[in-house]
Amino acid sequence: MIILSNKPNVRGIKKVAEDVKYRTQLIGRDGRLFAGLISTRVTGMGMGFIFALILVGLPALLKILGVF
């Protein structure tokens, strides 16, 4: 004789719910990261350009002026 249970598979439901929660958190984190990158890209490019001018332009200017 086989006895069948009428109880729902709670472990399966919990596992699926945890998987959905994990995936939504990944999607949310990716969205926030992308929004942060987009909002700071102009500032970052400007700072990079100024930093490059300091590192390359200043020694080149000093070389042209004959300081070195």
Secondary structure, 3 states (H helix, E strand, C coil): CCCCCCCCCHHHHHHHHHHHHHHHHHHHHHHHHHHHHHHHHHHHHHHHHHHHHHHHHHHHHHHHHCCC
